[in-house]
Structure formats: C-alpha cells, structure tokens
Amino acid sequence: MEGFEMLQADWFMLMVGGGLFLLLGLLAIMWGRGEEKSYYNAISRRPDVREYLEHEPERPEPGALKIGGWIAIAIGLAMLAMGGIFWFWG
C-alpha cells in the first residue's frame, strides 16, 4: 500500500506487549525454579530420600511453569522485534 504509515501507538503497543510477555516469561521461569527447589528441599529433609535422589516420580508443575516461561519469552521477543521493525521502517 502506498502512503501507508503506521501510527506511533501501533508499534508502541507491540513493544509494550512484547515487554510484558518477556517479563511474565522471566517471572514464570523463576517461579518454576523456586517451586522445584522448595519441593526437593522439603523432600531432602525426610528420612526416605529416594524420591529426592532419583527425582521419581516427576512433578509436572515446575516444569510446566518453566516451559510456559520460555514460550512467553519467545512471543515477547517476536513482538519486540516486530515493533522495532515497524518503528524503524514505519
């Protein structure tokens, strides 16, 4: 389209949304690591430490938080990149 110009609010909203996704992703990863650490610290204080040593059975919650965090970071970086491209060439 000739004469198409992106408004400042358009690329700015992409960049703000990307920053929020990036922040939420980092928080989710830190939360997942904290959950995992606190769980295994609690297990290690028990007399039967087999579960602590073998990490069996696996708990999906901390892993899901970390995976969700990585997905949010990827989306945030993509949104920041798109906002930057629209800002630079818009």
Protein Blocks (a to p, Z undefined) as FASTA:
>chain_A
ZZiacdfklmmmmmmmmmmmmmmmmmmmmmmmmmmmmmmmmmmmpmblmlmmnopacdfk
lmmmmmmmmmmmmmmmmmmmmmmmmmmmZZ
